[in-house]
Amino acid sequence: MNVYKKFLGTIASVMLIMAANGAQAETLQEAVKFMLLSNPEVRAQSYNRMAKGKEVRQAKAGYLPTIDVTAGLGFDRQHQPFYDTTYPHSTKISIRQNVFRFFGTQSEVERQEARVKSQAYLLQGTSENNALLAARSYLNVLRYQELHTLAQENLANHQRILDQVKLRSESGIDRKADLDQVMGRLALAQSNITAAEANLADANSDYLAIIGHLPGELVKPDDAGSALPGTLEEAEQLAIKNNPIVKSSKADIEARKSQHETAKSQLYPSLDVAMDYKWEKDVAIPGKQSGFLAMGIISFNIFNGGWNRARIGQTALEMYEAEEISNNATRQAVQSVRLSWEAYKATKERAISLEEYAKSAGMTAEAFAAQWNIGRRTMFDLLDTQAEHINARASLTNVKYDKLIAEYRILSVMAKLIPHLGLPLPEQSIVPMEK
């Protein structure tokens, strides 16, 4: 309950700050921070991590004694050989303490602690994955805002040319067919506006679903290339070392090994100490009685149908299963960082080429516009060069945002995205021995 109240207080504080700064643009860091505090998947796994901590406490209870109190009150009426009525009652305090069960309790505690580590790392991975989704949705809103602006610019260009063609057509300089052609191109430009608005609306919906509120004014983040390692091989090593899903799978191996040791402890004797103190009246014999009993108890199972042996075999196979799952997680981390790295390299190189292409197309469009005004270029030349310029800028916009997303993907695989944004991981994702 205290954690829930703390969470509500934090959300309320964030909302108040957002309301107070409503006129200010929202940065990527602020958007991701809000997502980490409010995302249902992150919150659910945080509660799961806290629940796992309670299981550690349950396992440690095996080191401590159990104390039970029983009390009873009854009615006893006797008819033969004489008539009598009594009200027997008894009270008993029982204490049981396990002294040794071949490290079974210790192994169970270690198993639960490993499960806590696994869940904490899983929460780290979920936080990183959702931070990447938040960054992608943030960048896509900016992307489609820019593409929408380009579509509007394209429409304005067509509208301006249409106005000029109308004047030239009325004065007999251009043919009516030219006017019809421009009007057709204008209709296509208006259709592109509709498509751009639909894409922007979809991006806003994704933003709402992932981050938790609709976007306002956003700030384009800086390039993250300087935060990346120098080579792919270095990125792979960092991914294997830091990827939280890989760490979680290794903690699962620890848990399975401890579970196997717990199962083996069933093959050995268990030593317990038992102490009872009781007070009775009219229970077995008339009058009051009291007594104290202390015993050391050794228990050893000789045969239970082969259950223990089967359990040991099961836990051994589950341990091997966990090792293979960990191997697969490592492969997936390597694959992800390699794909992201190649995407980063490709977009980086394309951005350089498209930068030159857009610049060249812009200069050509300006030259053709000037030449069309003096009759040295046709209207179709002008429309084509301006469309080429808009398309080049749109391609450049797309590749720049693709490059940013690829950079964030690499950081996410290496568990560096949230730290790169200057944000803390969720409290419950911090592994105790790493604090």
C-alpha positions in Angstrom: 0.0 0.0 0.0 2.8 2.4 0.8 4.5 1.7 -2.5 1.2 2.3 -4.3 0.7 5.7 -2.5 4.3 6.6 -3.3 3.7 5.8 -7.0 0.5 7.9 -7.1 2.4 10.8 -5.4 5.1 10.6 -8.1 2.6 10.5 -10.9 0.7 13.4 -9.4 3.9 15.4 -9.2 4.8 14.7 -12.8 1.3 15.7 -13.9 1.5 18.9 -11.9 4.9 19.8 -13.5 3.5 19.0 -17.0 0.4 21.2 -16.3 2.6 24.1 -15.0 4.9 23.8 -18.0 2.1 23.2 -20.5 3.5 25.9 -22.8 6.9 24.3 -22.8 8.1 21.6 -25.2 8.4 18.1 -23.9 11.8 16.5 -24.2 12.5 12.8 -24.9 13.9 12.4 -21.3 10.6 13.7 -19.9 8.5 11.5 -22.1 10.5 8.4 -21.2 10.5 9.3 -17.5 6.7 9.6 -17.5 6.4 6.3 -19.4 8.6 4.5 -16.8 6.4 5.7 -14.0 3.1 4.9 -15.6 3.6 2.1 -18.0 1.3 -0.9 -16.9 3.8 -3.5 -18.0 6.7 -1.9 -16.1 4.5 -1.5 -13.0 3.2 -5.1 -13.2 6.7 -6.4 -13.3 7.7 -4.1 -10.4 5.0 -5.7 -8.3 6.1 -9.1 -9.4 9.6 -8.3 -8.2 8.3 -7.2 -4.8 6.3 -10.4 -4.6 9.5 -12.4 -5.3 11.2 -10.6 -2.4 8.4 -11.9 -0.1 9.2 -15.4 -1.3 12.8 -15.0 0.0 11.4 -14.1 3.4 9.2 -17.2 3.3 12.2 -19.3 2.5 14.2 -17.8 5.4 11.4 -18.7 7.8 12.9 -22.2 7.6 15.8 -21.0 9.8 13.4 -19.9 12.6 11.2 -21.9 15.0 7.5 -22.3 14.7 5.4 -21.6 17.8 1.8 -22.8 18.0 -0.8 -22.4 20.8 -3.8 -24.7 21.0 -6.6 -24.5 23.5 -9.8 -26.5 24.0 -12.9 -26.5 26.2 -15.4 -29.3 26.3 -18.3 -30.9 28.1 -18.2 -34.4 29.5 -21.2 -36.1 31.2 -20.8 -39.6 32.7 -23.7 -41.9 33.6 -22.1 -45.2 34.7 -20.9 -46.3 37.3 -21.9 -42.9 38.7 -23.4 -39.8 37.4 -21.0 -36.9 36.9 -20.5 -33.8 34.7 -17.1 -32.2 34.0 -15.9 -29.4 31.8 -12.5 -30.5 30.5 -10.1 -27.9 29.1 -6.5 -27.8 27.9 -3.9 -25.4 26.7 -0.7 -26.4 24.9 2.3 -24.4 23.6 4.3 -26.2 21.0 7.7 -25.1 19.6 9.4 -26.8 16.6 12.8 -25.9 15.4 14.6 -27.6 12.4 18.2 -28.0 13.2 19.5 -29.6 10.0 18.0 -31.0 6.8 21.1 -31.3 4.7 21.2 -27.7 3.5 17.7 -27.8 2.2 16.7 -24.5 3.8 19.9 -22.8 2.6 19.3 -24.1 -1.0 15.7 -22.9 -1.0 16.8 -19.4 0.2 19.4 -19.3 -2.5 16.8 -20.3 -5.1 14.4 -17.6 -4.1 17.2 -15.0 -4.1 18.2 -16.0 -7.6 14.6 -15.7 -8.7 14.6 -12.1 -7.3 17.7 -11.4 -9.3 16.1 -12.8 -12.4 12.9 -10.8 -12.0 14.9 -7.6 -11.3 16.9 -8.1 -14.5 13.7 -8.9 -16.4 12.3 -5.6 -15.1 15.4 -3.8 -16.4 14.9 -5.4 -19.8 11.3 -4.5 -19.9 12.2 -0.9 -18.9 14.8 -0.7 -21.6 12.5 -2.2 -24.2 9.7 0.2 -23.3 12.1 3.1 -23.3 13.1 2.1 -26.8 9.4 2.0 -27.9 8.8 5.4 -26.2 11.8 6.9 -28.1 10.6 5.4 -31.4 7.1 6.7 -30.9 8.6 10.1 -29.9 10.8 10.3 -33.0 8.0 9.1 -35.3 5.8 12.0 -34.1 8.6 14.4 -35.0 9.2 12.5 -38.3 5.6 12.7 -39.4 5.3 16.3 -38.3 8.2 17.1 -40.6 6.8 15.0 -43.5 3.5 16.8 -43.0 5.2 20.1 -43.2 6.9 19.0 -46.4 3.6 17.9 -47.8 2.1 21.3 -47.0 5.1 23.0 -48.7 4.6 20.8 -51.8 0.9 21.8 -51.9 1.9 25.5 -51.6 4.3 25.1 -54.5 1.7 23.6 -56.7 -0.8 26.3 -55.7 1.6 29.0 -56.5 2.4 27.4 -59.9 -1.3 27.0 -60.6 -1.9 30.7 -59.9 1.0 31.6 -62.3 -0.2 29.2 -65.0 -3.8 30.6 -64.8 -2.4 34.1 -65.4 -0.2 32.9 -68.3 -3.1 30.8 -69.7 -5.5 33.8 -69.6 -2.9 35.9 -71.4 -2.4 33.3 -74.0 1.2 32.3 -73.0 0.4 28.8 -71.8 -2.1 26.2 -73.1 -5.2 25.0 -71.3 -3.6 21.5 -71.2 -0.9 22.9 -69.0 -3.5 24.2 -66.6 -5.2 20.9 -66.5 -1.9 19.2 -65.8 -1.1 21.5 -62.9 -4.6 21.0 -61.5 -4.1 17.2 -61.6 -0.7 17.6 -59.8 -2.4 19.8 -57.3 -5.0 17.2 -56.5 -2.2 14.7 -56.0 -0.5 17.1 -53.6 -3.8 17.5 -51.7 -4.0 13.7 -51.5 -0.5 13.6 -50.1 -1.6 16.0 -47.4 -4.4 13.7 -46.4 -2.0 10.7 -46.2 0.5 12.7 -44.2 -2.2 13.8 -41.7 -3.3 10.1 -41.3 0.3 9.1 -40.7 0.7 11.8 -38.1 -2.6 10.8 -36.4 -1.4 7.2 -36.2 1.9 8.4 -34.7 0.0 10.4 -32.1 -2.1 7.3 -31.2 1.0 5.2 -30.8 2.5 7.9 -28.6 -0.6 7.9 -26.4 -0.6 4.1 -26.1 3.1 3.8 -25.2 3.8 7.0 -23.2 0.4 7.6 -21.7 -0.6 11.0 -23.0 -0.9 12.7 -26.3 2.1 14.6 -27.6 2.4 18.4 -27.4 5.3 20.3 -28.7 8.3 18.0 -28.9 12.1 18.7 -29.0 14.2 16.8 -31.5 16.9 15.0 -29.4 20.6 15.2 -30.2 22.4 12.5 -32.2 23.4 9.6 -30.0 26.3 8.3 -32.1 28.9 9.5 -29.7 27.5 7.2 -27.0 28.0 4.1 -29.2 31.1 1.8 -29.0 33.7 2.2 -31.6 33.3 -1.2 -33.3 30.7 -3.9 -33.7 32.8 -6.4 -31.8 32.9 -4.1 -28.8 29.1 -3.6 -29.1 28.6 -7.4 -29.1 30.7 -7.9 -26.0 28.8 -5.1 -24.1 25.5 -6.6 -25.2 26.5 -10.1 -23.9 27.8 -8.6 -20.6 25.1 -6.0 -19.9 21.9 -7.2 -21.6 19.4 -7.6 -18.8 17.5 -10.5 -20.5 20.8 -12.4 -20.7 21.5 -11.6 -17.0 18.0 -12.8 -16.1 18.5 -16.1 -17.9 21.8 -16.6 -16.0 20.0 -15.9 -12.7 17.5 -18.5 -13.7 20.3 -21.1 -14.1 21.4 -20.2 -10.5 17.8 -20.7 -9.3 17.5 -24.1 -11.1 20.8 -25.3 -9.5 19.6 -24.4 -6.1 16.3 -26.1 -6.7 18.3 -29.2 -7.7 20.2 -29.1 -4.4 16.9 -28.6 -2.5 15.5 -31.7 -4.2 18.6 -33.8 -3.2 18.3 -32.8 0.4 15.2 -35.0 0.6 17.4 -38.1 0.4 19.0 -37.3 3.8 17.8 -37.3 7.4 16.3 -34.2 9.0 16.8 -33.2 12.6 14.3 -31.2 14.6 13.8 -30.2 18.2 10.3 -30.3 19.6 9.1 -28.8 22.9 5.6 -28.9 24.3 4.2 -27.4 27.5 0.6 -28.2 28.4 -2.0 -27.4 31.0 -5.1 -29.7 31.4 -8.0 -30.2 33.7 -10.3 -33.2 33.7 -9.0 -34.4 30.3 -7.7 -37.9 30.9 -8.0 -38.0 34.7 -9.9 -35.9 37.2 -8.1 -32.7 38.4 -5.4 -30.5 37.1 -2.3 -31.7 35.3 0.6 -29.9 33.6 3.7 -31.2 31.9 6.7 -30.3 29.7 8.1 -32.5 26.9 11.3 -31.8 24.9 12.6 -34.2 22.2 15.1 -34.3 19.4 13.5 -35.9 16.4 15.3 -37.5 13.5 13.2 -38.2 10.4 14.3 -40.1 7.4 12.2 -41.2 4.5 12.9 -44.8 3.4 10.5 -45.1 0.5 7.8 -43.0 -1.0 7.2 -44.6 -4.3 10.3 -43.1 -6.1 9.0 -39.5 -5.8 12.4 -38.2 -4.5 14.4 -39.7 -7.3 12.0 -38.5 -9.9 12.1 -35.0 -8.4 15.9 -34.9 -8.5 15.8 -36.0 -12.2 13.2 -33.4 -13.0 15.2 -30.6 -11.4 18.4 -31.7 -13.2 16.6 -31.5 -16.6 15.1 -28.1 -15.7 18.6 -26.9 -15.0 19.8 -28.0 -18.4 16.7 -26.3 -19.9 17.7 -23.0 -18.2 21.2 -23.3 -19.6 19.8 -23.6 -23.2 17.4 -20.7 -22.7 20.4 -18.6 -21.5 22.3 -19.7 -24.6 19.4 -18.6 -26.8 19.1 -15.3 -25.0 22.7 -14.6 -25.7 22.3 -15.4 -29.4 19.3 -13.1 -29.6 21.2 -10.3 -28.0 24.1 -10.7 -30.4 21.7 -10.9 -33.4 19.9 -7.8 -32.2 23.0 -5.7 -31.8 24.4 -6.9 -35.1 21.2 -6.0 -37.0 21.0 -2.7 -35.2 24.6 -1.9 -36.0 24.2 -2.7 -39.7 21.1 -0.5 -39.8 23.0 2.3 -38.1 25.9 2.0 -40.6 23.6 2.0 -43.6 21.5 4.9 -42.4 24.6 6.9 -41.5 26.1 6.4 -45.0 22.7 7.1 -46.7 22.3 10.3 -44.7 25.5 11.6 -46.2 24.5 10.8 -49.7 20.9 12.1 -49.3 22.3 15.3 -47.8 24.1 16.0 -51.1 21.2 14.8 -53.2 18.7 17.1 -51.4 21.1 20.0 -51.7 21.6 19.4 -55.4 17.9 18.9 -56.0 17.2 22.2 -54.2 19.7 24.1 -56.4 18.2 22.5 -59.5 14.6 23.4 -58.5 15.7 27.1 -57.9 17.4 27.2 -61.3 14.5 25.7 -63.1 12.0 28.1 -61.4 14.1 31.1 -62.6 14.4 29.6 -66.1 10.7 28.8 -66.3 9.9 32.5 -65.6 11.8 33.5 -68.7 10.5 30.7 -70.8 13.5 28.5 -71.0 12.0 25.6 -69.1 8.6 24.0 -69.4 6.1 23.8 -66.6 6.6 20.0 -66.4 10.4 20.5 -65.9 9.6 22.8 -63.0 7.0 20.5 -61.4 9.3 17.5 -61.7 12.3 19.3 -60.2 10.3 20.7 -57.3 8.7 17.2 -56.7 12.2 15.7 -56.8 13.4 18.3 -54.2 10.5 17.5 -51.9 11.0 13.8 -52.2 14.7 14.1 -51.6 14.1 16.1 -48.4 11.5 13.5 -47.3 13.9 10.7 -47.9 16.6 12.6 -45.9 14.1 13.2 -43.1 13.2 9.5 -42.9 16.8 8.3 -43.0 17.8 10.7 -40.2 15.1 9.4 -37.9 15.9 5.8 -38.9 19.5 6.5 -37.9 18.5 7.9 -34.5 16.2 4.9 -33.9 19.1 2.5 -34.9 21.4 4.3 -32.4 18.8 3.9 -29.6 18.3 0.2 -30.5 22.0 -0.4 -30.0 22.0 1.4 -26.7 18.9 -0.5 -25.6 20.5 -3.9 -26.3 23.5 -2.9 -24.3 21.2 -1.7 -21.4 22.6 1.8 -22.0 19.5 3.7 -23.3 18.0 4.7 -20.0 21.4 5.8 -18.5 22.1 7.7 -21.8 18.9 9.7 -21.2 20.1 10.5 -17.7 17.2 8.6 -16.1 17.3 6.1 -13.2 16.1 2.5 -13.6 12.9 1.6 -11.6 13.8 1.1 -8.0 12.6 -2.6 -8.0 15.0 -3.4 -10.9 18.1 -2.7 -8.9 19.8 -6.0 -8.0 20.7 -6.0 -4.3 24.4 -7.0 -4.8 24.7 -4.3 -7.5 23.5 -1.4 -5.3 
